[in-house]
């Protein structure tokens, strides 16, 4: 399993070549505070890398969720829709947002690895 990150604080996990799991990072949920609502994309909808694919609302602010890679949404986390606090309590696990069938694996390679993301967060 390989996890990569975006400069916009999303993570994406490639477990197999069927679908990748997308969520927000620990840094993102810390900055947002208590998440109270998530607007998840429709299953079957395709997005280009960088397009807004959802919204996260917290007691402090609302933030767009950007698609880390181009692809088609194949599943959304209904448990997160029912309990948005999962984005705070387990952002890298049960608080995942959606799964996407990656259209171009080369885009995955353009994302940040863990050390590069950690450096980005440290410098912000």
C-alpha positions in Angstrom: 0.0 0.0 0.0 1.4 3.4 -1.0 0.1 6.6 0.4 0.7 9.9 -1.3 -0.3 13.5 -0.5 -1.4 16.7 -2.2 -0.3 20.2 -1.3 -4.0 20.8 -0.5 -3.8 18.2 2.3 -5.6 15.3 0.8 -4.1 11.8 1.0 -4.6 9.0 -1.5 -3.9 5.3 -0.9 -3.3 2.9 -3.7 -3.9 -0.6 -2.4 -4.4 -2.2 -5.8 -5.0 -1.1 -9.4 -8.8 -1.2 -9.1 -9.4 1.8 -6.8 -7.6 4.3 -4.6 -8.9 5.6 -1.3 -9.0 9.4 -0.7 -9.3 11.4 2.5 -8.0 14.5 4.3 -4.7 14.5 6.3 -4.3 14.9 10.0 -3.0 18.4 9.4 -6.1 19.3 7.5 -8.5 18.0 10.2 -6.4 19.8 12.8 -6.7 23.1 10.9 -10.4 22.7 10.3 -11.4 21.7 13.8 -14.5 19.6 14.5 -15.9 18.4 11.2 -19.7 18.7 11.2 -20.7 18.0 7.5 -19.1 16.4 4.4 -20.4 16.8 0.9 -19.2 13.7 -1.0 -19.1 13.2 -4.8 -21.6 11.1 -6.7 -20.5 7.5 -7.5 -19.9 7.3 -11.2 -18.8 10.9 -11.6 -15.4 11.6 -13.1 -13.1 14.4 -12.1 -9.8 15.7 -13.4 -6.9 16.1 -11.1 -7.3 19.3 -9.0 -11.0 19.7 -9.5 -13.2 20.2 -6.5 -14.8 16.9 -5.6 -16.4 17.6 -2.3 -16.6 20.0 0.7 -15.7 19.6 4.3 -17.5 21.9 6.8 -16.3 22.3 10.4 -17.3 24.6 13.3 -14.5 26.9 12.1 -14.7 26.9 8.3 -15.6 25.2 5.1 -13.0 23.8 2.8 -13.0 22.3 -0.7 -11.8 18.8 -1.2 -9.7 18.5 -4.4 -9.3 15.4 -6.5 -5.7 14.2 -6.1 -5.7 12.4 -9.5 -8.0 12.1 -12.5 -10.5 9.3 -12.2 -14.0 8.0 -11.6 -15.6 7.8 -8.1 -16.5 4.2 -7.5 -17.5 4.4 -3.8 -18.2 6.9 -1.1 -17.9 6.5 2.7 -21.5 6.5 3.8 -20.4 6.0 7.4 -18.6 9.4 7.1 -21.7 11.0 5.7 -23.6 9.8 8.7 -20.9 10.6 11.2 -18.6 13.4 9.9 -16.6 13.3 13.1 -14.8 10.3 11.7 -12.7 12.7 9.7 -11.4 14.0 13.1 -11.1 10.8 15.0 -9.6 8.6 12.3 -8.7 10.7 9.2 -6.3 8.2 7.8 -8.6 5.2 8.4 -12.4 5.0 8.9 -12.6 8.7 8.1 -11.8 8.2 4.4 -14.0 10.1 1.9 -14.2 8.1 -1.3 -12.6 5.6 -3.6 -11.6 6.5 -7.2 -10.6 4.4 -10.2 -7.4 6.2 -11.3 -7.4 7.2 -14.9 -3.7 7.9 -15.2 -1.2 6.3 -12.8 1.5 8.9 -13.9 -0.5 11.5 -12.0 -0.1 9.4 -8.8 3.6 9.6 -9.2 3.5 13.5 -9.3 2.1 13.6 -5.7 4.1 14.1 -2.5 5.5 11.2 -0.6 5.4 11.3 3.2 8.7 13.0 3.8 7.9 15.7 1.2 4.5 16.3 2.7 5.9 16.5 6.2 8.4 19.1 5.0 5.5 21.1 3.3 3.5 21.1 6.6 6.6 22.0 8.6 7.3 25.0 6.3 3.7 26.3 6.3 
